[in-house]
């Protein structure tokens, strides 16, 4: 399938920053560039002219062979969409570069005679427009290349940029400008048209689960949303929920964490995990550890790979109803108390769930409450992060059962001290988006909950975080 990717948004942001650097170098930092180029050329001044000429010719021939072979390879492998978008990038990038080059007053400065090398010719190669086109093609084609080939493509761009510097009779101050324009063009086109993304099929997930030791009888796809279970499998161990976490979803999670770190503090948004495998391993660990510490959570049944980058996590399915879908009559004081008992056990284990909306609790057919989904969980959590969990569940339950019952259930299980800490976290920005949306349906907002907490704890004016 083809869809817009957060990776392309990140890449576009990087190249826009690189473009700003290129404009600065090309307009106001020519003396700095002169010093850098003088240091670079110092190692090349003694190269014989014959060697220099052969080197430039060999790279040029290799470049044109690649330029001819790459479209053929893409057409043969039926990557026609990449071929078309890449061709558009190759056309647009030089045009945008020329337009920017004319708009930006790039300074021209001749090299001193002692810095001239045998590479310098009357016609510098490659032209900056080719650098822009190559960079755009590298960004677009990189979607369909393996990691080793992507690395080779970017090394090739570095070689071309070096030759552009060595063969110019003046300071090539537009090299950074050309590469960044090409990068912005390529990333922008991928965002506009989408990139090719592999989506795990139910059959592929079933094979992965069978490799992990489960006997799969049938598979059922579920509604797809971030962090949610995407497949239901009927196995010899009973109904199983499974999800696939890959590089794309991991990059989205890292971007969201980075945004939260910039906007908020003390909410538990650590640096994102280096890989999907590590992120899923932490989620599975939290599930297993929470069960060991007395939390009623589904057992982890499988943790296995699917392809090179994707990881499959499967847990037993709880036969019940998420509390956000339960009728008001089902949200009894006993159910609320059970919810807080799960949170008390989590707090004893220093685990922050960090997504304590009502849909994270499931009421089974026997009347027991289960806590599910540790995708956003954090081990060894600090006190303020644990307090955010309490504030989240207080608010989510208050919307459904009112302030008196919500606070009474929490105080009965946790005592007043954790509620005092949570009062400082009753800030809309610290709550999940779903809880904030639900809170809008309450006429007086969070004020009745704050008043009831103040009455129970005796803290009238908490210092809000």
C-alpha positions, 0 to 999 in steps of 0.5 A, spaced: 500 500 500 501 507 499 501 512 504 504 518 507 510 516 512 512 520 518 519 518 516 518 523 510 516 528 515 522 528 519 526 527 513 523 534 510 524 537 517 531 535 516 533 538 509 529 544 511 534 545 516 540 543 512 537 548 506 537 554 511 544 552 513 546 552 505 543 559 504 547 562 510 553 559 507 552 561 500 550 568 502 554 570 509 559 565 511 564 565 504 570 566 508 568 560 513 567 556 507 574 559 504 577 556 510 574 549 510 575 548 502 583 550 503 584 545 508 580 540 504 584 542 498 591 541 501 591 534 501 589 534 493 594 539 490 600 534 489 595 529 485 598 528 478 593 531 472 592 524 469 590 521 475 585 527 476 582 526 469 581 519 470 578 519 476 573 525 474 572 521 468 571 514 471 566 517 476 562 521 470 561 514 466 559 510 472 554 516 474 551 516 467 551 508 467 547 508 473 542 514 471 541 509 465 540 503 469 536 505 475 530 506 471 530 500 467 531 496 474 525 500 477 521 498 471 523 491 471 521 490 478 515 493 477 516 499 481 513 504 476 510 508 482 517 510 484 520 511 477 514 516 476 515 520 482 523 519 482 523 522 475 518 528 477 523 529 483 529 529 478 526 534 473 523 539 479 529 539 483 534 542 478 529 547 477 527 549 484 535 549 485 536 554 479 530 558 482 533 559 489 540 560 486 537 566 482 533 569 488 539 568 493 545 572 492 550 567 492 557 570 493 563 568 488 570 568 490 576 565 486 580 560 489 588 563 491 593 560 486 596 556 491 589 552 493 588 550 486 589 542 484 589 538 478 582 537 478 580 544 476 577 544 469 574 549 465 567 546 466 566 543 473 563 537 474 558 535 476 554 541 475 550 543 482 543 542 478 545 534 478 547 534 485 540 537 486 537 531 482 541 526 485 539 528 492 532 528 490 532 521 487 536 518 492 531 520 497 525 517 493 528 511 491 531 510 498 524 507 500 525 501 496 532 500 497 535 495 502 540 499 508 546 497 504 544 500 498 541 506 501 548 507 504 551 506 497 547 511 494 549 516 499 556 515 499 555 516 491 552 523 493 558 525 497 563 523 492 559 527 487 559 533 492 567 532 493 568 532 486 564 538 485 568 542 490 575 539 487 573 541 480 571 548 481 575 554 480 571 558 485 568 557 491 562 552 490 558 555 495 552 552 493 553 545 494 550 545 500 544 549 497 543 544 491 543 537 496 538 540 501 534 543 495 534 536 492 532 533 499 526 537 500 524 536 493 524 528 494 521 528 501 516 533 499 514 529 493 513 522 498 509 526 503 505 528 497 504 522 493 505 517 499 511 511 499 510 504 498 509 501 505 508 493 507 502 491 511 502 485 514 497 480 512 493 476 516 496 470 513 503 472 515 501 474 522 498 467 522 505 464 520 509 468 525 504 466 531 505 458 528 513 459 529 512 462 536 508 455 537 501 457 537 496 453 533 492 458 529 485 455 527 483 462 524 485 469 523 480 475 524 482 483 522 480 488 527 480 495 526 487 498 525 489 504 529 495 506 532 498 502 538 491 497 538 491 490 537 490 489 529 488 481 529 484 476 533 487 469 532 483 463 534 488 458 537 489 452 541 490 456 547 484 460 546 482 467 542 489 471 542 490 478 540 496 480 536 499 486 533 505 488 528 510 493 530 514 495 525 519 501 523 514 506 521 510 505 527 516 506 531 518 512 528 511 515 529 512 513 536 518 517 537 516 523 533 510 523 538 515 522 544 519 528 541 513 533 541 511 531 548 518 532 550 518 539 547 511 541 549 511 538 556 516 536 562 515 530 567 510 526 564 514 520 562 516 521 555 523 518 555 527 518 548 524 513 543 526 506 543 532 504 538 528 499 534 521 496 534 524 490 537 526 493 543 519 497 544 515 491 543 520 487 548 519 492 553 511 492 552 511 485 553 516 485 559 511 490 563 505 485 561 509 479 564 512 483 570 505 486 572 502 480 572 507 477 577 506 483 581 499 482 582 495 486 576 490 482 573 493 482 565 492 478 559 498 473 559 503 474 553 503 468 549 508 470 543 513 475 541 516 473 534 519 477 528 515 478 521 520 479 516 526 483 517 523 489 521 517 487 524 515 484 530 509 481 532 506 481 540 500 476 542 496 476 548 490 472 550 484 475 549 479 477 555 472 475 554 469 482 556 467 489 555 471 495 555 469 500 560 468 505 556 463 501 552 460 498 559 453 501 561 453 506 566 449 501 571 455 496 570 460 501 573 459 499 580 463 501 586 466 494 586 468 495 579 471 502 580 475 499 586 477 493 582 480 498 577 484 502 583 486 495 585 490 494 579 493 501 579 495 500 586 499 494 584 502 497 578 504 503 583 508 498 588 511 495 582 513 502 579 510 501 573 506 507 569 501 505 564 501 512 561 494 511 558 489 509 563 483 511 559 477 507 561 478 502 554 484 500 558 480 496 563 476 490 561 470 487 565 470 480 564 463 475 564 465 474 571 465 481 574 473 481 574 476 487 571 482 486 567 488 492 565 490 491 558 495 494 553 502 497 556 504 500 549 505 506 552 508 504 559 514 506 563 518 501 568 521 504 574 517 510 573 518 517 577 513 519 582 510 524 578 509 520 572 505 515 577 501 521 579 499 522 572 496 515 572 492 517 578 490 523 575 488 520 568 484 515 571 480 520 576 478 524 570 476 518 566 472 515 571 469 522 574 466 523 567 462 517 567 460 516 575 461 523 578 466 526 582 464 523 589 464 516 587 470 517 583 474 520 588 471 515 594 473 509 590 480 511 589 481 514 596 478 507 599 484 503 595 490 508 595 489 513 601 489 520 601 497 521 599 497 519 592 490 523 591 494 529 593 500 528 588 495 527 583 491 534 584 497 537 581 497 533 575 490 535 573 492 539 568 489 538 561 495 538 557 497 532 562 491 528 560 490 523 554 487 526 548 481 522 549 480 524 556 480 531 554 475 530 549 470 526 554 471 532 559 468 537 554 462 533 555 462 535 563 458 542 564 463 545 569 469 541 566 474 538 571 472 543 577 467 539 581 473 533 581 478 538 584 473 541 589 472 533 591 479 532 592 480 538 596 475 536 600 477 529 601 485 531 602 484 537 605 488 541 600 485 547 598 490 550 593 494 545 590 500 547 586 499 545 579 504 542 575 
